[in-house]
């Protein structure tokens, strides 16, 4: 039994056809740096344009049964951006592949 009941590990999941799919609980430092750098490059390139760049951590709702959290997104339709995530297909999705641990 865990002596520290205040400690709870976050469980990250996406929905695929309404079924929860577990994600890796914690990305590696290399993964974080890579996704940050990609978001930074797109952010600089799209500065002043109508597109928004979202780094890792933003929810993407494709349908009521399909919810994802990609490593990055570019969205050029402002009406897709809501207070709790992006609704509908973004203009670009970024997934950083990492070797299995």
N, C-alpha and C positions, 0 to 999 in steps of 0.2 A: 504494500500500500504506500502511495506517495504521501510523505509526511507534510508536504507543503500543498495544501488544498487550493491555495490561491493560484498555483501554477497550473495552467491548462495550455496544452499545445493547440495552436490554430490548425484547423483542418481546412484545406483549400480544395474546392471542388468546382467542376464545371458541369453543365447539363448537356447531355447529348440525347436527343429524342426523349426528353423527360427523365432520363436516368442519370443519377449522379456519377461522375467520373472523377476519381481522386487525382489531384495534381501533386507535383512534387512540393513538399511543405516549405522548403527553403532553397532558393536558387544559390548557386555558388557565386563567389566574388567575381570571377571571370564572366559569368553569365550576366550579372548585374552591370558590370562595366561595359560589356558589349551592347546590351540593350539601351543603356544610357547614351552611349556614343552614337548609336543609330538614330535615336530620338533627337539628339542634339544636331546632327547633320541635317536631318529633315527639317527641324525647326529653323535652322539658319537659312536653308534653301527656300523655305516657304514663308519667311518673314515678310509681313506686309500683304500677304495674299489671304484669300478668304478661308483657307484650309487651317484646321487645328491639328496639332500633333499631340498624341497621348502616349506617355511612356507606360511601362508595366504598371499594372494595378487598376486599370480602368475596365469596368464590366462592359461586355459587348452582348447585346440581346439581339439575336438574329430572328428568333421566333419565340413564342411562349414556352416552347420545349427545348430551346437551344440557347444556352448562355455560356459565354467563354470569357477568359481573361488573357488576351494575347500579350506578348511582350512589347508591343507597340502598335499604334494605329495612326493613320492619317484620315481625317474626315473633312470633306469639303462641302458638305450640306449641313449648315448650322441647325436646321430643324431636327436633325437626328440626335443632337446632343441634348440630353436631359440632366437633371440634377443627380441622378443615380447611375448614369452610364450612357452608352451610345446605343441607339436603337436603329437597326437596319445595317445592311452591309456597308462597311467603311470603304473608302477609296483605296486604301492599302492596309494590309495586316502584316505585322512582323512577328515571326517566331524564331527565337534563337535556339539552335539545337546544341545540346550539351551531351557529352558522353555520360553513360550511366555510371553511378557511383559504385 
